[in-house]
Amino acid sequence: MRLNDLRGRVAIAGVGQEGLGEAQGFTEQEILSRAALNAVKDAGLSLKDIDGITTCSSLSTMWVMPVIEYLGIRPTFIDSTMIGGSSYVAHLLPAIHALESGQCNAVLVCYGSTQRTAAFNRAELTRVRKVMDPQPFETPYDAPMPVAAYALAAQRHMHQYGTTRKQLAEVAVAARKWAQRNPEAVLRGDLGIDDVIHARPVAEPFTVRDCCMVSDGAGAYVLTRADRARDLAKKPVYVLGNATACWNRQVSSMEDLTVTAASESGRRCFEMAGYGAKDADLAMLYDAFTINTILFLEDLGFCAKGEGGAFVDDGAIAPGGRLAVNTNGGGLSCVHPGMYGVFLMIEAVRQLRGECGQRQLNDPHLAVVHGNGGTLSSQSTALLGTEQTL
C-alpha cells in the first residue's frame, strides 16, 4: 500500500469546542471532555462508538490515560505523540492507518488547556520547562522563549528579503478582521496597522499584537472511515493528505532561519493528495506569531521564498483578499490555549461544511491546514476536501 492509496479513505465526521477564552472554575480535563462530547454528538455518535483516541498535553506525559479513564472508554487504538502545537494535525496519519487496518472504527482527537485561568499557568509552565526540558544552546542565555525565537526568525527575514514592519502587522490586522466575523473569537475589537506597530514592545521587532494570546480552550474532532462517514449526521470532510516533518528542536539549530520543515511536510502532503497549495480555497496556518503566517505561505508554496511579506500586504489575506487565511481569527485573535492545532482543523471542517455564518467563504472545496510545534520545530500539513475533490 502507498500513501496515495489512503487519500480520501478517512473523513472527519464531527467537531466540537468548549471553554474558549476563560474557562473559570473548570479544569482542562473538564473542558476537554465537553469538547469531546460536542464532537461526538456533532458526528451523530455516542461515546460507546469511540474505540480510538489521540490526545497529548504540555503538562502530563501520560495524559491519554486519565482522559480515557474520565471519558469511560476502552479504545483499541491509542496515540499520545507530543510534538507541540502541530500534534493535532500530525495525529491524522496514525489514526488513518489504524482505521484502515481495522484496528478501530472511530477515533476521537481531543485537546484541552486552562493555561490562562489555572493556578499552574503559562508563566509557571515556562519556568518549569527551564528545569525539566532545558535546551542546551538557549536555556543558559535565559532568553524570553518562545517569543525570542520567532523574533529572531522575523529579524532575519526582514534583513534577507526586505520584509517590512508593516507587512508583519498586516498579518495581525487580517486575523482581527476575520475574528470580528466570528462570535466565538476572544479578541474582536478594532485593530489597525499603527495599533500593532505601536503596541507594547515584547521582542524586536514584535509588539504584543504580533503574538498569540494566552487563553483557555478545548477542541476535538472525530475520524471514521469514509464509507461510514457518509451515513452519519454531518457532511463528511475528507482527509486527502497529511505529512509531518521535524528538522530541529531549538531555533538556534536551524540551518536557515527563514526556511522551516513545512517545505517538506507540505510537499509530501500535496504529493499524497494530488493537489497543490494554489488549488486551495482556504489556508489555516498556525499563527503563534505574525512571522509564522509569512513563513508558511512561502514554505507551503503559496508564494516564492522571500515574497511572503508582499503576499500579505494591503489586506490580501483579510476578508475579501486574494486568499482566505485563518478565517476564525487564528491564534492571534480567536483562541490559543498553548497548542492550537486542533482549532485549525475545526475551522477548516466548518468552512468546508458551510457552517461559518458571517465569515463563511463562497462554496469552498479544498483547505490547507498547517500546524507548527516548538520554536519553528515540528511541522505538519494536511489537505482536507469535500466530496467534489475525491
Buried (B, 14 or more C-beta within 10 A) or exposed (E): EEBEEBBBBBBBBBBBBBBBBBBEEBBBBBBBBBBBBBBBBBBBBEBEBBBBBBBBBBBBEEBBEEBBEBBEBEBEBBBBBBBBBBBBBBBBBBBBBBBBEEBBBBBBBBBBBBBBBBEEBBEEBEEEBBEEEEBEEBBEEEBEBBBBBBBBBBBBBBEEBEBBBBBBBBBBBBBBBBBBBBEBBBBBEEBEBEBBBEBEEBBEBBBEBBBBBBBBBBBBBBBBBBEBBEEBEBBBBBBBBBBBBBBBBBBBBBEEBBBBBBBBBBBBBBBBBBBBBEBBBBBBBBBBBBBBBBBBBBBBBBBEBBBBBBBBBEBBBBBEBEBBBBBBBBBBBBBBBBBBBBBBBBBBBBBBBBBBEEBBBEEBBBBBBBBBBBBBBBBBBBBBBBBEBE
